[in-house]
């Protein structure tokens, strides 16, 4: 059954932003979450289970990016999440 045309994104820029945010941005946020958990929990345990949780988070964030109507907002939220999630790791290792 084909998709209804009124629900599809017509702008090629928005489509590109959603795809790049879903793939690259979602992966960056999931890695930032992994680094954040490594700064509070034992690194060995997080590293072992992190591969599975990383994939689940990445797939979820990909779906969220495609459900949004504006690709710029998705990139903004994903970059903000990366900064917030990486701040404990950066603080612990560099300050």
Secondary structure, DSSP 8 states (H G I E B T S, - for coil): ----GGGS---HHHHHHHHHIIIIIHHHHHHHHHHHHHHHS-HHHHHHHHHHHHHHHHHHHHHHHHH-S-HHHHHHHHHHHHHHHHHHHHHHHH-
